[in-house]
Each structure stands twice: as C-alpha cells, then as structure tokens.
Amino acid sequence: MGKTKTPFGHRIAAALAAGTLFAGYAVAQTVPDPAEEQRDVPAAANLNLPQNLQIFGKVDPNIRKPTAIVNDAVITGTDVDQRVNMVTGLRGIDVPDDQLDQLRLQVLRSIIDETLQIQEAKNNDITVTAAEIDQSFNRVARNFNQTPEQFRQTLVQLGSSERSLRRQIEGELAWQRLLRRRVEPFVNVGDEEVKSIIARLEASKGSEEYHLKEIYLAATPDKMDEVTQAARTMIDRMRQGQPFEFFARNFSDATTRAVDGDLDWVRPAVLPAPLATAAQEMQVGQIAGPIEVPGGISILYMVDKRQVLMADPRDARLSLRQLALRFPAGLNQQQIAARAENFAKTTAAIQGCGNVNAVAQTIGAEVVDNDSIRVRDLPPQLQEIVLQMQIGQATPPFGSPEEGVRVLVLCGRDDARTASLPSADQIQQGLEQERVNLRAQRMLRDLRRDAIVEYR
C-alpha cells in the first residue's frame, strides 16, 4: 500500500468547485452510510443464483453501443462524444485509449439518467425556462473566468457544444424542482432523533473523524491482480495531476461515484478494517492504495481530518502576505531555475511583514494580502508548513513555470477556539437533506427500472 501527496493546485478543479455543475452527473444523490452500503458482490445473495452457472450465447455486458433510445428520446453518438469532450476538456484530462470505452459507457449512463429526470419532471408539469438555463450557463462561464460567448467558443474548440452543457443544466434544475415538490414536503425529523445525535456527539468528543473519498473497484478472485494493476495506474495518473474525482466518478463501482466518491465525515469504527487501518495512517491530501477489501480493491483520498468537538489548529485564521513573481514568456528551464533561485535567496532575508514591500520592489514581485484565511483552506502541502511557522516567517518558495514562484509570509494568527456542538436546527436540516437524497436515489432507481431503453 503506497501513499502520495496530491499535486499542488488544479486551476480547473478550483473553478469547478465554485459552482454546482460537474460535481457529479447524477445530482441529488447522497453518500450512503459506509456501515450500510452494500457492495455489488454480497448484494446478489437474495437472487438465489446457481454457483456453477452456464452462459448461453456470446454476451459481453460491458459492451454497449454509444447510442440509445430512452422512452422514445434519442441519445446519439454525437451527444455522447460532446459530453465526453466537455468533461475531459474542461478538466484538462487526457484519457488513454484503453479507458475511453469505459468512460463513454459511464457518460452514456449519465445522459440516460439525465433524460429520465427531465422526462419525469415534465410528467409532473415542471419545466425549466431558457432564461433560467442562460443564467446557470453564464455562472459556469464566470467560474472559468470567461464571458458566455468566450465559453461557447471554448466548448466548440474542445469538440463539445453549448447544447451539451445546457442539457445537463436542464437536467439538474428539473430534478431539483421535482424533489422540492414530491419529496421535501414529506420528510420529517423528530425531536428525539435530534437529541439522540447530540448525545452521540457529546459521547464521542475527542475521537477522530476523517473526511474521505473512495474509489472502489469490484474484482473476482481471478481478476484481483488485473484490477490491482488498474488501481496502480490510476494512482500514477493522479500523481501526474489528474483529479481523484475524475476516476471516482467514471470508474468506481460504488454508489458513491455519483458524488465523486465522497464518503463525507466518517469514524474508523464504521469503515471496513483495511480502510480504517489505512485512514489512521494517512495525512490530509494523501492517497492510499491499492487496498484489498471484500469483493475488490479500494483507493482512498484523505480530504480532511478532525477530532469531534475539539479545537483544530487548522481552523486558526491567518493574516498572510504573498509575494508572487511571474516569469516572462519564452524563458528556458535554465533561466527559470536561475530566477527562482534568486527569488528564494531574496525572500529568505525577509524579517517580518514590515519589509515585505521593500523586498518585493527589489525583485519586481507583486504583493497580495489576505487577512482571514483558515489554515485548512490552504493546499495540503502548505498546511503543515504554516502550522510550524512563527509570526514574521516565510514559507519556502513554491509555484510552477506557468504561474511563477511565490512565498507566503505569516503576519498574524488567531488560534481556533474549542469546537461547539451544532445547533438542533443544523442537525435537523442535515437529517432532512440526507433523507431527501436517499429518496431521490430510490426515485431515480425506479425510473431506471421502469424505463424502456433500447441501445442502437
């Protein structure tokens, strides 16, 4: 089992995080409690399947043609191609040929779900207007620091289209409204349930919790080596900068793929033993795997960790000054290295925040202030460094040839206070949302079951 730090900074990922789109194709689905989630292998137990079965005919269930008709609505090969190009292009991901068919299949499934959601909304007299779609489209464009017209051109250049994104927006908005009408009014949470959760939180004070994401790859014993190697390949590509969430959404066999593999906050006791052991050894920002678990292989990503109801040093708020030096275009690697080395020597002489501007002027660096950023909001690689710093000290230089080099100078720190219990209203709202999401998942499952889907 290996661990690696995730690469620093994904500009596209940051833009995506600013909006709701692309967070996962199947919207309004929740992460099941890890203690209750059923893996694919044990889930077949109630089907009474024979142990020594024979397949009659040559059927490969993993082969699907890239077009389909869903209750008379046609999904074309162009629809699939444009969505694949949009997902990979906006995230800057190059998909190997041997994984492209699997990605296309996942995208097709997602478009089928999207079609079913729009159809069910229309059956309930719910429509999304063009103006509402325009508003969401423009917001996504702003997330990528582009005007709507620029973003339309970007989609075309990627081999996608405005129509593909607008269709996804329509599906998300229609499904959200359907849930508000048919599900949310009928969800209730009692006072006793809220009190029970508060009591459990108080009893678990000081215990560790982990915010984890998981990729689960189902594997039979004869395929274990092959799947393990596939997991290693994914981890290698993550080391090269490709987002964990991309692999979770498109290749994971767990239901959490709908939310980028997010398990949310969990305690070790509710995890399978191999995952609990791995999580307890991980640091924030690390990936662990491949991990053999019942029925397959898992890969974990540690988003965050905390102690229940305890003050966390990473909740401290910092006052920082950043010195940033951009490299002119056309420099070769030797020239970039020389400038970075000079920057490092100059900034090493900083003696507190008072002379930051003077140092910046000597090397032509830009100064940016941030007076209230939490430690946990910094990239994982910087969090541990900043926690060890004294007021007036600077981080080591960091950056890239494209974005230049920079340092952070610590000007002040307000330490975190002891964490308090969430209010009863917050707990109630969380429970209500969880139940809405679970019912939404069942509703979509029913729509899939009742749909007439013809692959062409």
Secondary structure, DSSP 8 states (H G I E B T S, - for coil): -EEEE--S--HHHHHHHTSSTTS-SSTT-----TTT---HHHHGGGG---SS----S---TT---S-EEETTEEE-HHHHHHHHHHHHHHTT----HHHHHHHHHHHHHHHHHHHHHHHHHHHTT----HHHHHHHHHHHHHHTT--HHHHHHHHHHTT--HHHHHHHHHHHHHHHHHHHHHTGGG----HHHHHHHHHHHHHTTT-EEEEEEEEEEE--GGGHHHHHHHHHHHHHHHHTT--HHHHHHHH--SGGGGGTTEEEEE-GGGS-HHHHHHHHH--TTEEEEEEEETTEEEEEEEEEEEETTS--GGG-EEEEEEEEE---TT--HHHHHHHHHHHHHHHTT--SGGGHHHHHHHHT-EEEEEEEEEGGGS-HHHHHHHHT--TT-B---EEETTTEEEEEEEEEEE---------HHHHHHHHHHHHHHHHHHHHHHHHHHH--EEE-
